[in-house]
Amino acid sequence: MWKIAIEDAIQKTRDNMTRFGDLFPHVSTNNKYELNNNDDWTNGFWSGILWLCYEYTNDDIYRNAARKSVESFFKRFQNDVVLQHHDIGFLYSLSSKAQWIIEKDSNAKELTLKAATKLMDRWREKGQYIQAWGPIGDDVEGGRIIIDCLLNLPLLYWASEQTGDERFRDAAIIQADKSLRYLVRGDDSSYHTFHFNQETGEPIGGSTHQGYTNGSTWSRGQAWGVYGFALSYRYTKNPVYLEASKRMAHFFLKNLPEDYVSYWDFNAPITKDTPRDSSATAIVTAGIQELVSHLEPSDSERIYFENSNLKMMNSLVTNYSTIHETGAEGLLKHGSYHVRGNLSKDDYMIWGDYFYLESLMRLEKGVTGYWYER
């Protein structure tokens, strides 16, 4: 099943290369991807898909397209196009860092290190955190951290490994620790964001931007936590992070509906019209595979996580993918972007497509994505 699903995704990607040209897919409306000029936080996921397709096929058509996308990221960096946010890791881990991992291209490595330095511009020394959005000192955004940032920390860990500069690693560890303390609740659910006093670092409180309520658990945020803490464990070997990933995975799995694909928020009222978020489930399948890779064969939880992961992946392929839909632009249906904002509540999400393909590649080929050196 995995092989068939991968080959279907590869064919759809090839078709999309013609459709998209030099543009980048973001989210879709009525099953048609919105395209942009590499100025959004999601653009790295398209590059990541292209690199995964190249690794599976060894076909230069995907390699050349992936390289061309990295050239776009060079230009984006040179011109400083919409890089004032925490999502630098999403952009450059899956584009230039992927090229470095696969091809050992020194220019791609240099660009990725520059991107890590750019991410450090978000570090707020007074408060000791990475600010998610907005300019320094902003009244609303100046003290906000976000759970999504856990997937951007691998860029900093990697940069520290490559350069020997501990500033990158120290900032990543402090951010991971703060995320664990303030974004993860006592019942292993999570806040989407948390606010601090910008001058003192004193905690103020949790809130949401895309979830149902401030106190609810946005399913994609929970998924970022599962994968993000597993990756922090890989880089640091701090068992606290592995335990956090386990706990958050248990919460996610415990709150899934019968078909093993999450609703957009675990506390949203469930009706026949409540949106799912297949992209959250795709993220968590990759995250659980990363988590399992760190568990001993004798670990009593390993089989549970492996079996649960297979159930989620089977449902994604069988019930949510476009595997039998010729001409579909997306790989995974029924993702949600920003339900409360009424933006793409039930459609394709390019990050959902990326993590779906990464999960398939992990299962079929042992290809683990581009979050760390192999």
Residue pairs with C-beta under 8 A, 6 or more apart in sequence:
1 314
1 317
2 313
2 317
2 360
2 363
2 364
3 364
4 323
5 317
5 321
5 323
5 360
6 56
6 357
6 360
6 361
6 364
8 321
8 322
8 323
8 331
9 49
9 53
9 331
9 353
9 356
9 357
9 360
10 53
10 56
10 57
10 62
12 322
12 328
12 329
12 330
12 331
13 49
13 50
13 53
13 62
14 53
14 61
14 62
15 327
15 329
16 25
16 33
16 329
17 50
17 61
17 65
19 329
20 33
20 35
20 46
22 68
22 72
23 35
23 36
23 37
24 35
24 36
24 37
24 38
24 40
24 42
24 43
24 46
24 69
24 72
24 350
25 33
25 34
25 35
25 42
25 46
25 329
25 348
25 350
26 33
26 34
26 35
26 36
26 40
26 42
26 43
26 350
27 33
27 34
27 42
27 335
27 337
27 343
27 344
27 347
27 348
27 349
27 350
28 34
28 329
28 330
28 344
28 347
28 348
28 349
29 344
29 347
30 347
31 328
31 329
31 330
31 347
31 348
32 329
33 329
33 330
33 348
33 350
36 43
38 72
38 73
38 75
38 76
38 81
39 76
39 81
39 82
40 82
41 82
41 85
41 87
41 90
41 91
42 90
42 350
42 351
43 72
43 73
43 91
43 95
44 73
44 90
44 91
44 92
44 93
44 94
44 95
45 90
45 94
45 350
45 351
45 353
45 354
46 69
46 350
46 354
47 66
47 69
47 70
47 73
47 94
47 95
47 98
48 94
48 95
48 98
48 354
48 358
48 369
48 370
49 350
49 353
49 354
49 357
50 62
50 65
50 66
50 69
51 62
51 66
51 94
51 98
51 99
51 102
51 370
52 354
52 357
52 358
52 361
52 367
52 369
53 59
53 62
53 66
53 357
54 60
54 62
54 63
54 66
54 102
55 102
55 361
55 365
55 367
56 361
56 365
56 367
66 98
66 99
67 99
69 95
70 95
70 96
70 99
70 108
70 111
73 91
73 92
73 95
73 96
73 111
74 96
74 107
74 111
75 81
76 82
76 83
76 91
77 83
77 111
77 114
77 115
77 118
83 91
83 118
84 121
84 134
84 135
85 122
85 132
85 133
86 119
86 122
86 130
86 131
86 132
86 133
86 146
86 148
86 149
86 152
87 148
87 152
88 115
88 116
88 118
88 119
88 122
88 152
88 155
89 115
89 119
89 151
89 152
89 153
89 154
89 155
89 156
90 151
90 152
90 351
91 115
92 111
92 112
92 115
92 116
92 155
93 112
93 152
93 154
93 155
93 158
93 370
93 371
94 354
94 369
94 370
96 108
96 109
96 111
96 112
96 115
97 108
97 109
97 112
97 155
97 158
97 370
98 370
99 105
99 108
100 108
100 109
100 112
101 370
101 373
101 374
109 162
112 155
112 158
112 159
113 159
113 162
113 163
115 155
116 155
116 156
116 158
116 159
116 168
117 159
119 130
119 152
119 155
119 156
120 156
120 167
120 168
120 171
122 130
122 131
122 132
123 129
123 130
123 131
123 171
124 130
124 131
124 136
124 142
124 198
126 198
126 199
126 200
126 201
127 143
127 196
127 197
127 198
127 199
127 200
127 201
128 174
128 178
128 201
129 143
129 145
129 174
129 175
129 178
129 196
129 201
130 145
130 149
130 152
130 171
130 175
131 141
131 142
131 143
131 144
131 145
132 141
132 144
132 145
132 146
132 148
132 149
132 193
133 141
133 144
133 146
134 140
134 141
134 142
134 144
135 141
135 142
136 142
137 198
142 198
143 195
143 196
143 197
143 198
143 204
144 193
144 194
144 195
144 196
145 175
145 178
145 179
145 182
145 183
145 193
145 194
145 196
146 192
146 193
146 209
147 179
147 183
147 190
147 191
147 192
147 193
147 221
147 224
147 225
147 228
148 221
148 224
149 175
149 179
149 228
150 176
150 179
150 224
150 225
150 227
150 228
150 229
150 231
150 232
151 224
151 227
151 228
151 231
151 371
153 172
153 175
153 176
153 228
153 231
153 232
154 231
154 235
154 371
154 372
156 168
156 169
156 171
156 172
157 168
157 169
157 172
157 231
157 232
157 235
157 236
157 372
158 235
158 372
158 373
159 165
159 168
160 166
160 167
160 168
160 169
160 172
161 169
161 235
161 373
169 235
172 232
172 235
173 232
173 236
173 238
176 228
176 229
176 232
176 236
176 241
178 194
179 225
179 228
180 229
180 240
180 241
180 244
182 191
182 194
182 203
182 206
183 190
183 191
183 193
183 194
183 206
183 225
184 190
184 225
184 244
184 247
184 248
185 191
187 251
188 247
188 248
188 250
188 251
189 217
189 222
189 251
189 266
190 217
190 218
190 221
190 222
190 225
190 248
191 206
191 207
191 208
191 214
191 221
192 206
192 207
192 208
192 209
192 210
192 211
192 218
192 221
193 206
193 207
193 208
193 209
194 203
194 204
194 205
194 206
194 207
195 203
195 204
195 205
195 206
195 207
196 202
196 203
196 204
197 203
197 204
206 214
206 215
207 214
208 214
208 216
208 218
210 218
210 220
210 221
210 338
210 339
210 340
210 341
211 217
211 218
211 221
211 265
211 267
211 340
212 218
212 264
212 265
212 267
212 268
212 339
212 340
213 267
215 267
216 265
216 266
216 267
216 268
217 251
217 255
217 265
217 266
217 267
218 264
218 265
218 266
219 252
219 262
219 263
219 264
219 265
219 266
219 277
219 280
219 281
220 264
220 277
220 279
220 280
220 283
222 248
222 251
222 252
222 266
222 280
222 284
223 252
223 262
223 280
223 281
223 283
223 284
223 287
224 283
225 244
225 245
225 248
226 245
226 248
226 249
226 252
226 283
226 284
226 287
226 288
226 291
227 245
227 283
227 284
227 286
227 287
227 290
228 245
228 287
229 241
229 242
229 244
229 245
229 248
230 241
230 242
230 245
230 287
230 290
230 291
230 294
231 290
231 371
231 372
232 238
232 241
233 239
233 241
233 242
233 245
233 294
234 290
234 294
234 372
235 372
242 291
242 294
245 287
245 291
246 291
246 301
249 284
249 287
249 288
249 291
249 305
252 262
252 284
253 308
255 262
255 266
256 262
256 281
256 312
257 263
257 270
259 315
259 319
260 281
260 308
260 311
260 312
260 314
260 315
261 276
261 278
261 281
261 312
261 315
261 316
261 319
261 320
261 334
262 276
262 277
262 280
262 281
262 284
263 270
263 274
263 275
263 276
263 277
264 274
264 275
264 276
264 277
264 280
264 336
264 339
264 345
265 339
268 274
268 339
275 334
275 336
275 339
275 345
275 346
276 320
276 334
276 335
276 336
276 346
277 334
277 335
277 336
278 316
278 320
278 332
278 333
278 334
278 335
278 349
278 352
278 356
279 332
279 335
279 336
279 349
279 351
279 352
279 355
281 312
281 315
281 316
282 316
282 332
282 352
282 355
282 356
282 359
283 351
283 352
283 355
284 312
285 309
285 312
285 313
285 316
285 355
285 356
285 359
286 355
286 358
286 359
286 362
286 369
288 305
288 308
288 309
289 309
289 359
289 362
289 363
289 368
290 368
291 305
292 302
292 305
292 306
292 309
293 368
295 301
295 302
295 305
296 302
313 359
313 360
313 363
316 332
316 356
316 359
317 323
317 360
320 332
320 333
320 334
321 331
321 332
321 333
321 356
322 328
322 330
322 331
322 332
322 333
329 348
330 347
330 348
330 349
330 352
330 353
331 348
331 352
331 353
331 356
331 357
332 348
332 349
332 352
332 353
332 356
333 347
333 348
334 346
334 347
335 344
335 346
335 347
335 348
335 349
335 352
336 344
336 345
336 346
336 347
336 349
337 343
337 344
337 345
337 347
337 349
338 344
338 345
339 345
358 367
358 368
358 369
361 367
361 368
361 369
362 368
362 369
368 374
